[in-house]
Amino acid sequence: MTEPVPSIDLTGDRKTVAAQVDAALQRSGFMLVTGHGVAPELRAATRAAARAFFALPADVKHRYAAIVGGRGWLPTGVEANGYAEGTETPPDLKETFAIGADTPVGDPDVDEAWFQPNVWPDEGPALKRTLTEYQAAMRTLADQLLELCAEALGLPTAFFAPTTDHPTWTLNINWYPPMGVVGEPEEGQYRIGPHTDFGTLTLLDREYGSGGLQVYTADGEWVDAPYDPDAFTINVGDLLARWTGDRWLSARHRVLPPQADAPDEDLVSLVYFYEANHDAVVEALEPPIGRVAHPPVVSGDFIRERLDAITIG
């Protein structure tokens, strides 16, 4: 059986790499990428700064509390990703610290919705420094990957550039606490419930664990996602799948709850959700590239609807 999440070296022959990307995203919507140029020291420093924040007392973290899609700290209990696909699940067993696009466009309503100022804790200045540097690296890599995606579709390299020159994005640092913190999982409860992502591409730097990432394959099975500490896990979001006329899959995935054989396990994931300009009109590519003629959607409206769906309360 073909590997559902293949590994692709971005430093390889460009034409070959583009063909590998197209094949991977048609089959599963997921791929591992190496040769991405992001320093391991930056990734480690970002994770260390995040762990220091999550280790703060709850009353301190509450000073920076935010809503889903906002900026700051999201405690356990405010989000259930399964609702985005219509699956009722208990709240996700995670905490999140989120930053997002913060360069305003000058329209107060738009800026309030999509370009709010980021919230930085007074405790631990390393968090602001490392997350700012890390998100800049992710933006660069995301743009490079979209250029590669355009080539993989047989389009001009700059095809996506006009609709991603002032994009919305979110960097979520997810902490998956051990069972001693969150308790015994309820039936059907996950660290993140089954869902698809919403935007164009998701760039994930994950840690390996028993209660880790699973991908729903084209064969209808949940399988553990392969892990390579040097690689980023990349997947297609709903917006890009729609853009490609469902040529590429926005695949379901989930993060398992804490496992009985590893009750003390805690994991930190760095998750960069890349979208498009808030007002970008996304139209499905026509055949022979696209396969389904979805009606046009506006990126911001499309993303907001999904964020609202996973919000509890």
C-alpha positions in Angstrom: 0.0 0.0 0.0 1.3 3.5 -0.8 2.5 5.4 2.2 -0.4 7.7 3.2 2.0 10.5 4.4 5.1 10.4 2.2 8.3 12.3 3.0 9.5 14.8 0.5 12.9 16.5 0.4 12.4 20.1 -0.8 16.0 20.3 -2.0 15.5 17.7 -4.7 14.9 18.3 -8.4 12.1 20.9 -8.6 10.1 19.1 -11.2 10.3 15.8 -9.3 9.4 17.5 -6.0 6.4 19.2 -7.6 5.1 15.8 -8.9 5.6 14.3 -5.5 3.6 17.1 -3.9 0.7 16.6 -6.3 0.7 12.9 -5.7 0.8 13.2 -1.9 -1.9 15.9 -1.7 -4.2 14.0 -4.0 -3.9 10.8 -2.0 -4.0 12.0 1.6 -3.6 15.8 1.8 -0.6 15.3 4.0 3.2 15.2 3.5 6.3 15.4 5.6 8.9 17.9 4.2 12.6 18.0 4.9 15.1 20.4 3.4 12.9 23.3 4.6 15.8 25.5 5.9 14.2 26.2 9.3 16.9 26.0 12.0 16.4 23.3 14.6 17.6 25.7 17.3 14.7 28.1 16.5 12.2 25.2 16.8 13.7 24.1 20.1 13.8 27.6 21.5 10.2 28.2 20.6 9.0 25.0 22.2 11.1 25.8 25.4 9.6 29.3 25.7 6.1 27.9 25.2 6.6 25.2 27.9 7.7 27.9 30.3 4.5 29.8 29.7 2.2 26.8 30.1 4.0 26.0 33.4 2.8 29.3 34.9 0.0 29.2 37.5 -3.5 29.2 36.0 -4.4 32.5 37.5 -1.4 34.1 35.8 -2.3 32.6 32.4 -5.9 33.7 32.8 -4.7 37.3 32.6 -4.1 36.6 28.9 -7.3 34.6 28.2 -8.7 34.9 24.7 -11.6 33.5 22.6 -11.2 31.0 19.7 -9.6 32.9 16.8 -8.3 35.6 19.1 -4.9 36.4 20.6 -3.6 35.0 23.8 -4.3 31.9 26.0 -7.1 29.5 25.5 -7.7 27.1 28.4 -9.0 23.6 28.2 -12.7 23.6 27.7 -13.3 26.4 25.2 -12.9 24.5 21.9 -14.1 21.2 20.4 -12.7 20.8 16.8 -15.0 17.9 16.1 -18.0 20.3 15.8 -16.5 21.7 12.6 -17.4 18.5 10.8 -20.7 18.0 12.8 -19.3 15.6 15.3 -20.4 16.3 18.9 -17.5 15.7 21.2 -16.5 16.8 24.7 -14.0 19.7 24.8 -10.5 19.2 23.4 -7.9 18.4 26.1 -5.4 21.1 25.3 -4.3 24.6 26.2 -3.3 27.0 23.4 -1.3 30.2 23.2 -2.2 31.9 19.9 -0.8 34.8 18.0 -1.9 36.0 14.6 -1.6 38.5 11.7 -1.4 41.9 13.3 -0.6 44.3 10.5 -3.8 46.4 10.2 -5.4 47.4 6.9 -7.0 50.6 8.2 -10.6 49.4 8.3 -11.6 49.2 12.0 -14.1 46.3 11.4 -11.6 44.3 9.4 -8.8 44.9 11.8 -10.9 43.9 14.7 -11.8 40.7 13.0 -8.5 39.7 11.5 -5.6 41.9 12.5 -5.8 42.4 16.2 -2.7 43.3 18.2 -1.0 40.3 19.7 -1.0 39.8 23.4 2.4 39.1 25.1 2.8 37.9 28.7 4.9 40.1 31.0 6.2 36.8 32.3 8.9 35.3 30.1 10.0 37.8 27.4 11.5 34.9 25.5 8.0 33.9 24.3 7.6 37.1 22.3 11.1 37.0 20.9 11.0 33.4 19.8 7.4 33.3 18.5 8.0 36.5 16.4 11.1 34.9 14.9 9.3 31.5 14.4 6.2 32.9 12.7 8.4 34.9 10.3 10.1 31.7 9.3 6.8 29.9 8.9 5.4 32.7 6.7 8.5 32.4 4.5 8.1 28.6 4.3 4.4 28.8 3.7 4.9 31.2 0.7 7.6 28.9 -0.7 5.3 25.9 -0.3 2.4 27.7 -2.1 4.8 28.5 -5.0 5.6 24.8 -5.1 1.9 24.0 -4.9 1.3 26.2 -7.9 4.0 24.4 -9.9 2.5 21.0 -8.8 -0.8 22.1 -10.3 0.9 23.2 -13.5 0.2 26.9 -12.8 2.6 29.9 -12.8 4.8 29.9 -9.7 3.2 33.2 -8.5 -0.4 32.1 -8.9 -1.3 32.4 -5.2 0.8 35.6 -4.6 -1.9 38.2 -5.3 -4.2 36.6 -2.8 -1.7 36.1 -0.1 0.2 39.5 0.0 -1.7 40.6 3.2 -2.9 37.2 4.5 -4.6 36.1 7.7 -2.7 33.5 9.7 -2.6 32.0 13.2 0.3 30.4 15.1 -1.1 28.1 17.8 1.2 26.7 20.4 -0.8 23.7 21.7 0.1 22.1 25.0 -1.4 18.6 25.5 -1.2 18.1 29.3 -0.8 14.8 31.0 -3.6 12.8 32.5 -2.7 14.1 36.0 -3.7 17.6 34.8 -6.7 17.0 32.7 -8.0 13.8 34.3 -9.4 10.7 32.7 -10.7 11.4 29.2 -14.4 11.1 28.7 -15.8 8.8 26.1 -15.1 10.3 22.6 -12.8 13.0 24.1 -9.5 13.8 22.4 -6.6 16.2 22.7 -8.0 17.5 19.4 -11.2 15.9 18.0 -11.5 14.7 14.4 -11.6 17.6 12.0 -10.1 19.1 8.9 -8.2 22.4 8.9 -9.7 25.5 7.5 -7.2 27.5 5.5 -4.7 26.9 2.7 -1.8 25.1 4.3 -1.0 24.0 7.9 2.7 23.8 8.9 3.1 21.5 12.0 6.2 21.0 14.2 5.1 18.1 16.5 6.5 15.9 19.2 6.1 12.2 19.1 3.9 10.5 21.7 1.4 7.8 22.5 -1.4 10.3 22.5 -0.3 11.9 19.2 -1.5 12.7 15.7 -3.6 10.3 13.6 -4.6 10.8 10.0 -7.7 9.3 8.3 -6.6 7.6 5.2 -8.2 7.2 1.8 -8.8 3.6 2.8 -11.1 4.7 5.7 -8.7 3.9 8.5 -7.2 6.0 11.3 -3.4 5.6 11.3 -0.6 7.1 13.4 1.0 9.9 11.4 4.7 9.1 10.7 7.2 11.1 12.7 10.5 12.6 11.7 12.1 15.2 14.1 13.7 17.0 11.2 10.5 17.3 9.2 7.5 19.5 9.2 4.1 17.9 8.8 2.2 19.8 6.1 -1.5 19.4 5.3 -4.1 20.9 3.0 -6.9 23.0 4.6 -10.5 23.3 3.4 -9.8 26.5 1.5 -7.0 25.1 -0.6 -9.0 21.9 -1.3 -11.8 24.0 -2.5 -9.4 26.1 -4.6 -8.1 23.0 -6.3 -11.7 21.8 -7.0 -11.1 18.9 -4.6 -8.1 17.7 -6.5 -6.3 17.9 -3.2 -7.8 16.5 0.0 -8.4 18.4 3.2 -7.9 15.2 5.2 -9.5 14.4 8.6 -7.1 14.1 11.5 -7.1 14.0 15.3 -4.8 14.0 18.3 -5.4 11.1 20.6 -6.1 11.7 24.3 -3.6 10.9 27.0 -3.0 7.1 26.9 -3.2 4.8 29.9 0.3 3.4 29.1 1.7 7.0 29.1 -0.3 8.9 31.7 2.5 11.4 32.4 3.1 12.3 28.7 2.7 15.9 27.8 3.4 17.3 24.3 3.8 20.7 22.7 2.9 21.3 19.0 3.8 24.4 17.0 0.9 24.8 14.5 1.0 27.5 11.8 -2.3 27.9 10.0 -1.8 29.9 6.8 -4.9 31.3 5.0 -5.2 34.0 2.4 -6.1 37.7 2.2 -9.2 38.2 4.3 -11.1 39.5 1.2 -9.6 37.0 -1.3 -12.2 35.5 -3.5 -11.4 31.8 -3.9 -12.7 30.2 -7.1 -12.3 26.5 -7.9 -9.9 25.8 -10.6 -11.5 24.4 -13.7 -10.8 20.9 -15.2 -8.5 19.3 -16.0 -7.0 20.6 -12.7 -10.1 20.9 -10.6 -12.7 18.1 -10.3 -15.6 19.8 -8.4 -17.0 23.2 -9.4 -17.5 24.8 -6.0 -19.1 28.2 -6.0 -16.7 31.1 -5.1 -16.2 32.0 -1.4 -14.5 34.9 0.4 -11.6 33.7 2.5 -12.4 35.6 5.7 -16.1 34.6 5.7 -15.2 31.0 5.0 -12.7 30.8 7.9 -14.9 32.7 10.4 -17.8 30.3 9.9 -15.5 27.4 10.8 -14.0 29.1 13.8 -17.5 29.9 15.2 -18.4 26.2 14.8 -15.7 24.9 17.1 -16.2 27.5 19.8 -17.9 26.3 23.0 -20.1 28.7 24.8 
